[in-house]
Amino acid sequence: MSVLSYLKQVKFGKLPTGKRLERIKQSPNYKNGTFQNQSITPDLTEGASYYTVGKEFFFGQHKNVSPVDEIPSTKTDLLNVDLNENFLVWFGHSSYYIQIDGKRILVDPVLSGVASPFSFSTKAFKGTDRYTTDDIPEIDYLFISHDHWDHLDYKTILKLKPKIKKIICGLGTGEHFEYWGFDTTKIIEKDWNEKIVLDERFTAHTVPSRHFSGRGLTRNKALWTSYVLQTPTMQIFLGGDSGYDKHFAEIGKTFGAFDLAILENGQYDKSWKYIHLMPNEILQAAKDLNAKRIFPVHSSKFALGNHPWYEPLELIIENNKQENLNLITPMIGEQVNLNDTTQQFSQWWKGVK
């Protein structure tokens, strides 16, 4: 009873009902009461069980999962920067700000210090909470990839409410925003493979990912998604969480080359390899997408996997020695010039214990 009572708190959001649920039921990606991936996607890898995963997570010998030292960071003044500048700023994990062609875009913001419904768990690493909601300017488009706590943070979203003009999300996720008091006219929620005309020469397309959703005990009632963002000068892949599958190549074939692909790179494990990219898969996904530049995210702020916190960055640098792709590895808060494909980045994680 205590658990059920706790789960009724507003921060958990709300499952789709009424007209929204009826619309969901018409989706080709919704079967037997839940959204489905394109390919069969077990929660856990063959041979793994929730018991073995739990035992490994809580009692396994894991080194350097969280840093002892403070994560180095810097800060770009987003409130006073010239709107004509095209740049990106990373907030750690999968949260980032894009300013391009006069528009301000925010993706999966988690700025409350935790990626969990519990304030005592999954805390941000020291030094990674450089930005707060007070540092965020008015946002033209807020993109939400899915409703997991490390991508959709209730406290952050509530504080940003007055600054957000439009919300773009997958089917079902809009129920959370409506429940939290957002104007329904600001919410754009779509199924996979739908086109959204945002403004003159600004278009977004929802495209498949391979993952799952849920903020409580119920899974897959809202759709997880990635986006193709087309602006007057660039085409950008906004990748949510996703295991490797055929959809990356299909997206690359449909939309052509991407000026920038933002892909998850972290919180992976051999026991859940179908729902997150493994270290040997992210560069292949980037090649499938015909990406000119790759920005690896989903690391360096929260410990949700068992690997050393720095390993995702170490491995992608090592693996890229053969591929020689154009990687972007900024520290938190560092300004990434979207028009300068030759910009160099330090390996800032080196020497951080």
N, C-alpha and C positions, 0 to 999 in steps of 0.2 A: 504493500500500500504506500509506503514511503517513496519507493522508486517511481510508482505511477504518479504520485502527487508531484514529485520533482519534475517529471517529464511534461507536466502540464504547464510549466512556466512559459511565458511568452517567447523567450529567446529560442525555444525549440521550433518555433514557427508552427505551421499548420498544414495538414495534408489537404490536397485538392478536394473540393466539393462542388456541388451544383453545376452550373454551366461549364465551368472550367474542367470538371471531371468528365462531363459528357463529351467535351471537345477532345480530351485526352484519349477517351475510349475509341475515338475514330482514327487515332494515329496508327499507321502500319507498324510502328515500333513499340506498340503497347499490346501485350498479349498476356492472358491469364492473370490480369490484375496488376501487372507491373511492366515497366519499360524494359526492353531487351537490347542487348548488344547485337551487332550484325553477325558476329560469330559466337559460337558457344564459348562462354567465358566463366569458368569456375571461379568462385571466390578465392579458393586456395589451390595451389599446385598439387598435382597428383602425389599422393604419399604424405601430404601435410594434413593436419587437423587443427581445429581451434585449440585443442589441448596442447599439442606440440608447439604451436605458434605462441600460445600464452606462456608456456613454460620457458621457451627460448627467450621471449621478450623480457620477462620479469626475472629469470634466474640464470640466463646465459651469461657467459663471460664476454662482455662487449667493451672494447676500448675506444675511448675518444668519441663516443656518440655525441657528447656535448663538449664544447670547448671550455677549458679552464680560464683562459684569457678572454679579454673583451674583444669582440669582433671589430676590426677597423671599419670605419665608415666616414662619410663626409656628408655635406648637406647642400643641396641646391635650393635656392629661394624660389619656390614655385609660385608664390603670391605676386612676385614682382618681376618675373622674367618676361622678356619681350614675346608677345604672342606670335610673332612671325618666325620665331626659332622652332625648328623641328628637332625634337629630342625625346629621349626616354630616360626615366629615372626608376631604378629598382628599389623597393622597400624591403627586400628579403623574401624568401620563400616564393610564392607565386603572385605577389602583389606588386604592381608597377603602374606608373603614370606615363602616358604618351601625349605629347603635344605635337600636333602635325596639321599643317595647312590651315591654321587658325582655329583648330578644335582641341578641346581638352578631354582626354579619355582616361578612365580609371578602370583597372582590371583586378577583380578578386581582392579587394582591400581588407587586410587584417592588421589593424593598428592598435589593438587593445592590450597586447602583451601576452595573450594566450591563444592557442588554437584548440580549444576544448570547451565544453559546457561547464567545466570545473576550474575555478580560478587558481587552484593549487597544482594543476597538471598541464603538461605540454606548454611550458612557459618559453617565451622568446629568449634566445641567447643574449648574454650581456653585450650591449653595444648595438643591437639590431633594431631597437625601438627608437631610432633617431627621429622619426617622423610621428606626428600625432595628427588627428583630424583637423586641428587648428592650422596646420601647414598646407592643407589641401585647398586649392582655389575652387571656384565654381566649375562643375563638371558637366560637359555637354552629353557624354555617353558613358554610363557605367555598364561594363560587361561582367556578367557573372557566369562562370563556366559550369558550376554545379553547387549544391547546397551543403557540402561538407564544411565542418567548422573551420578548417584551415583555408577555406576559400570564401565563405560567407559568414562574416562575423557580425552578430547582432549589435553589439555595442558600437562598433565602427559605423555600421550602416545607419543606425539611429542618429548618431551625431552628425553624419554627413547629409541627412535628409534634406535640410534647407538648400544644400548646394547642388543637388542632383537634378538635372533636367529630364534625362531619359534613362531608363533601365532596360537593358537587353539581356534576356535570360532564356533558358530552355523551358519547355512546357512543364507546368506544375510549380516551378520555382516562384512564379508570380504570386502564388497563394501566400507565401511567406511575407512578401512585401505588402500585399493588401492587408494582411493580418496585422502588420506592424504600422499601419496607418498611412501608407503611401497612396497618393492620388493614382487611381487606376489608369488615368489617361497618360501617365508617365511610363507605364509598364508595357514593354513589348516582349512577349514570350512566344517562342516559335518551336516547331518541330525541326528535325534534321532536314537539310536540303531545302531550306526556304530562304528567300531573298528579302532583305529589309532595306528600304530606301530611307536613309537617315536624314539626308539633306542633299542639296545640289552637289553632285559628284562625290557624295559620301554614301557608300553602300556596304552592308554587312551580309554575309551568308552564313547560316548555321550549317555546320558539317559534323559528321559522326566522330565520336571518340569511343574508346573501349574502357569503360570504367563502371561506376555505380553511384548511387546517391542515397541520401538519408541523414537526418539529424538526430534521430532517436532509435527506437527499436525496429521501426519499419523501413524497409529499403525499397528503392527504385520506384517511388511514386512520382518523382520529378525527373526530368530528363537531364543528363549530363551532355555537354556539347563543347565543341571548339568553334572558332569563327574565322572566316576570311574577311578581313577588313580592307576595303578598297577606297582610297582617298584620291584626290586629284593628282598626287605625285607618287604614291607608293601602293604596293599590295603587301599586307602583313598577315601572317598566320598567327592567330591568338590561340595557342593550344592549351586546353585544359588538361587535367590528368588523363592519361591514356596508356594502356598497354599497346604493344606493337601489333599491327594487323594490316590487312589489305587496304584499309581506308586511306592511309597516308599516300600511297601511290595513286589511288583513285582521285584524291583531292588534287594532287600534283598534275594529273592528266587533265582534269576538268578546268583548273584555273591557271595553269601555266606557272611560270617562275614567280617565286616570292622574293621580294626585296629583303624581308626579314621573317624568320620563323622562330617563334618563341615556344620552346618545348620543355617539358618537365624532365628534370635530371636530378633525382634524389628521392629518398624514402622508399627505395626499391628493396626487394628481398626475394630470394629464390622461392620462398613459400607463397608469394603473391605476384608471380611474374606476369600473369595475364592482365593485370589491371594497372601496372606501372611500367614505364620503359626501363629495361635493364641497361647497364652501362654500355653493353655492346650493341644496343639497338638504336640509341638516339641519333647517331650520325647517319645510320641507314634511313631512319625516318626523315631526316633533313634532306638526304639525297632524293628520296621518294618525292618530296615536296618541291624539288628543284630550288632549294633555298640558297640565296646569294650570301646571306649572313645568318648565323644561328646564335640565339641567346638562350642558354640553358638556365632554367629556373627550378623552383621546388626544392631548394636547398638553403643551408647557411643561416636558418633562423629557428626552426623547430626540429626536435628529434622525434620523428614518427617511424623511423626504421632502425635497424640494428647496426648499420654501417658507421664508420668514423665520419664525423660531420663534414670533413674536408674531402672525403673520398670521391664524391661525384665530380668535383672540379679536377682533382688529380687525374682521374681516369679518363675524362673527356679530353683533357690536354694530351695525355699519353696516346690515346686511341687516334687522336686527330693528326698525329705525326705521319701516319700513312695516308690519311684522306686529304689533309691540308685544306680544310674548309675554313671559312672566315668566321671565327668564334668571337663572341662578345662576352667578356667576363668582368663586368664592372663591380666595384665594391658598392655596398649600399649607399645610395645618395649621389653616386657619381653620375654626371651628365653624359649621356651617350648621344653623340651627334648622328642623327639619322641620315644626314646627307654626306657624311664623311666615312666612306667604306675603308679608309686606311687608318682610322683611329686605333691607337694601341692601348692595351690595358695591362696593368701589372698583375702578377700572380699574388694578390694581396693576402691570400690565406697562408702563404708560406711563413713558417716560423711562429704561427699562432698555435698555442698548445691547447 
